[in-house]
Amino acid sequence: MTLERDSVQPLYLQLESLLRDQIESGGAKAGDRLPPELSLARQFGISRMTVRRAINALVTENILVRRPGKGTFVASEKVPFAGSTLSSFSGVMRGLGLDVRSRVITLELRPPPNRIASELRLHAGEAAAFLRRVRHINGEAIAIMSSWMPATCLAALQQADLTSEPITMVMERAVGISIVRADDWLEATLAREEEAQLLTIQVGDPVFLGRGVLYDDRGIPVRSSKVIYRGDRFRISFSAHTRAETEVRLPLNGRPEEKHWLALSFNLAE
């Protein structure tokens, strides 16, 4: 690998492109350690600052990852996921050939917050089953999933193998329903302290926050879910066709924290 000093393209961009090509072609694989900046500077006859600029760009894109005291490494490949709460997370991941396991943090009956109670059409003070799990892919903590469900689901959840069995299947079996629709939204945010601890990342690292309400075939809401996905390990994907319903709307009289948001609504079931 060489750099062209007579090129109009800056040297740091050339090095960035060379490193990117090496990773994308498989010459450098996930987990491989990059040579130290000083070694790369000597190899290409450029300044260490130029090397750092190229590496910083790839770190920003999560192609490379820095580990303090250890060096710079090729990041793990991101997992594609549609992000809908209607999708079976474990089913999708296993379909990609990945090993999926869950660790149950909380499973109990308790009154939900007012927003959740409203979403599930519960009476004031009415209890619901609450399940919180950390999802692992190939042994790595990758998502936190919290779900509120009717209290009638608790016994079935307690008896199920929640380390691997999809909770949608458990719910359908427990109360004899068919879950057919989800209304979801997804946004980028930053990891809080507890989330960072559970996902073994740093406070303030980028994560995806998803929320969704699932409905049965009668149009009754049966689950309210919240998911935190590691931003460095997921690539959220969407598909659409010309007949799919897509609505774009800008709230005119929203709350102050909403007034700058452009709301995009997709029918992910299409």
C-alpha positions in Angstrom: 0.0 0.0 0.0 1.3 3.4 -1.0 0.1 7.0 -1.0 0.3 9.3 -4.1 2.0 12.5 -3.0 1.2 14.2 -6.3 -2.5 13.5 -6.0 -5.0 16.3 -5.4 -6.5 14.1 -2.7 -5.1 14.9 0.7 -2.8 12.2 2.3 -5.1 11.6 5.2 -8.0 10.8 2.9 -5.8 8.5 0.9 -4.8 6.6 4.0 -8.4 6.5 5.2 -9.4 5.0 1.9 -6.6 2.4 2.0 -7.5 1.3 5.5 -11.2 1.2 4.7 -10.6 -0.9 1.6 -8.4 -3.3 3.6 -11.2 -3.8 6.1 -14.0 -4.2 3.6 -12.0 -6.6 1.5 -11.3 -8.8 4.6 -7.7 -8.1 4.7 -8.3 -6.9 8.3 -11.0 -8.6 10.2 -13.1 -7.7 13.2 -11.0 -7.7 16.4 -7.7 -7.2 14.5 -5.4 -4.6 16.1 -4.2 -1.7 13.9 -0.5 -1.0 14.0 0.4 2.0 16.3 0.0 5.4 14.8 3.8 6.0 14.9 4.4 2.7 13.0 1.9 3.7 10.3 3.4 7.2 10.0 6.9 5.6 9.4 5.4 3.0 7.0 3.8 5.7 4.8 6.3 8.5 5.4 3.7 10.9 6.8 3.2 12.7 10.0 1.6 11.0 13.0 -1.1 13.8 12.9 -2.0 12.8 9.4 -2.4 9.1 10.5 -4.5 10.2 13.5 -6.8 12.2 11.2 -7.5 9.2 9.0 -8.1 6.9 12.0 -10.4 9.4 13.7 -12.6 9.5 10.6 -12.9 5.7 10.7 -13.6 5.7 14.4 -16.4 8.2 13.9 -18.0 5.8 11.4 -17.6 2.9 13.9 -15.3 1.1 11.4 -12.5 1.2 13.9 -12.8 1.4 17.7 -10.3 2.7 20.3 -9.7 0.8 23.5 -7.8 2.9 26.0 -4.5 1.3 27.0 -4.8 -1.4 24.3 -4.9 0.3 20.9 -7.2 0.7 17.9 -9.1 -2.3 16.6 -11.3 -3.2 13.6 -14.9 -2.9 14.9 -17.3 -5.8 14.9 -19.7 -5.9 11.9 -23.0 -4.2 12.6 -26.1 -6.4 12.8 -28.9 -5.4 10.4 -32.3 -5.3 12.1 -35.6 -3.8 11.0 -36.2 -2.4 14.5 -39.9 -3.2 14.7 -41.2 -4.6 18.0 -43.4 -6.9 15.9 -40.3 -8.7 14.7 -39.0 -11.6 16.7 -35.5 -10.3 17.7 -34.3 -13.8 18.5 -35.8 -15.2 15.3 -34.1 -12.5 13.1 -30.8 -13.0 14.8 -30.8 -16.7 14.5 -31.7 -16.3 10.9 -28.4 -14.5 10.5 -26.6 -17.4 12.0 -26.0 -15.7 15.4 -26.3 -17.2 18.8 -28.9 -15.3 20.9 -29.4 -15.5 24.6 -31.3 -13.4 27.1 -30.7 -12.6 30.8 -33.8 -11.8 32.8 -33.3 -8.8 35.1 -36.8 -8.2 36.2 -40.1 -10.2 36.0 -42.8 -9.1 38.3 -46.4 -7.8 38.6 -46.7 -4.0 39.4 -48.6 -0.9 38.3 -47.1 0.7 35.2 -46.3 4.4 34.7 -49.3 6.5 33.6 -48.1 6.6 30.0 -47.9 2.8 29.8 -51.2 2.3 31.5 -52.8 4.7 28.9 -51.2 2.8 26.0 -52.5 -0.5 27.3 -55.9 0.9 28.3 -55.5 -0.1 31.9 -57.5 1.3 34.8 -55.7 3.5 37.4 -53.7 1.3 39.7 -54.2 -1.8 37.7 -51.1 -4.0 37.7 -49.4 -5.4 34.6 -46.6 -7.9 34.0 -43.2 -6.3 33.6 -40.3 -8.0 32.0 -36.8 -6.6 31.5 -34.0 -8.5 29.7 -30.5 -8.0 28.4 -30.1 -9.6 25.0 -26.8 -11.2 24.1 -25.5 -12.1 20.6 -22.5 -14.5 20.5 -22.0 -13.7 24.2 -21.9 -10.0 23.9 -24.5 -7.7 25.6 -26.2 -5.9 22.7 -29.7 -4.7 23.7 -31.9 -4.0 26.7 -35.6 -4.9 26.2 -38.4 -3.8 28.6 -42.0 -4.9 28.1 -45.3 -4.3 29.9 -48.1 -6.9 29.3 -51.5 -7.9 30.7 -51.2 -9.4 34.2 -52.7 -12.7 32.8 -49.4 -13.3 31.0 -47.3 -13.4 34.2 -47.7 -17.1 35.1 -46.8 -18.2 31.5 -43.8 -15.9 31.5 -42.6 -17.4 34.8 -42.8 -20.9 33.4 -41.3 -20.1 30.0 -37.6 -20.3 29.1 -37.1 -16.6 28.6 -33.4 -17.0 27.8 -34.4 -18.1 24.3 -38.2 -18.3 23.8 -39.8 -15.2 22.1 -42.2 -13.5 24.4 -44.7 -13.0 21.6 -45.1 -16.8 21.4 -45.5 -17.0 25.2 -48.2 -14.3 25.2 -50.1 -15.8 22.3 -50.1 -19.2 24.0 -50.9 -17.8 27.5 -54.0 -15.7 26.6 -55.0 -17.2 23.2 -54.4 -14.1 21.1 -52.8 -13.3 17.8 -50.5 -10.3 17.7 -50.7 -8.8 14.3 -49.6 -5.1 14.4 -47.1 -2.7 16.0 -46.9 1.1 16.1 -43.2 1.9 16.6 -40.8 4.8 16.7 -37.0 4.9 16.8 -34.5 7.6 17.6 -30.8 8.1 18.4 -29.9 9.0 21.9 -27.0 8.6 24.4 -26.5 5.8 27.0 -27.3 6.6 30.6 -25.3 5.1 33.5 -27.4 2.0 34.1 -27.8 1.3 30.4 -24.0 1.6 29.9 -23.3 -0.8 32.7 -25.7 -3.4 31.4 -24.4 -3.1 27.8 -20.7 -2.8 28.9 -20.3 0.5 27.0 -19.4 4.1 28.2 -21.9 6.6 29.5 -22.8 8.9 26.7 -22.1 6.3 23.9 -24.6 6.4 21.1 -27.6 4.1 21.3 -30.9 3.6 19.5 -34.0 4.0 21.6 -37.1 2.3 20.3 -40.6 2.2 21.7 -43.6 0.3 20.4 -47.2 -0.8 21.2 -48.4 -4.2 19.9 -52.0 -5.0 19.0 -53.9 -8.2 18.6 -56.2 -9.1 15.7 -59.1 -7.3 17.5 -57.1 -4.0 17.7 -56.6 -4.3 21.4 -53.1 -3.1 22.7 -51.4 -6.1 24.4 -47.8 -5.0 24.9 -45.8 -1.8 25.4 -42.1 -2.2 24.8 -38.9 -0.1 25.1 -35.6 -1.2 23.6 -32.1 0.2 23.8 -29.8 -1.0 21.1 -26.1 -0.5 21.1 -25.3 2.1 18.4 -22.0 0.5 17.5 -23.4 -2.9 16.9 -26.7 -2.3 15.0 -27.6 -0.9 11.6 -31.3 -0.3 11.5 -32.8 -1.2 8.1 -36.1 -0.4 6.5 -37.8 -1.7 3.3 -40.7 -0.2 1.4 -42.6 -0.6 -1.8 -44.7 1.9 -3.8 -48.0 0.8 -2.1 -46.7 1.2 1.5 -48.3 4.0 3.4 -45.8 6.6 4.5 -46.8 9.8 6.3 -44.6 12.8 7.0 -46.0 15.4 9.4 -44.6 18.3 11.3 -46.5 19.0 14.6 -47.9 22.5 14.6 -48.9 22.8 18.2 -46.7 20.2 20.0 -45.1 20.5 23.3 -41.9 22.7 23.4 -39.6 19.7 23.3 -41.5 18.4 20.2 -41.7 21.5 18.1 -38.4 21.0 16.3 -39.1 17.3 15.4 -40.0 16.1 12.0 -42.2 13.1 12.5 -41.9 10.2 10.1 -44.4 7.4 10.2 -43.8 4.1 8.3 -46.1 1.1 8.0 -43.4 -1.5 8.8 -45.9 -4.3 8.3 -46.1 -3.7 4.6 
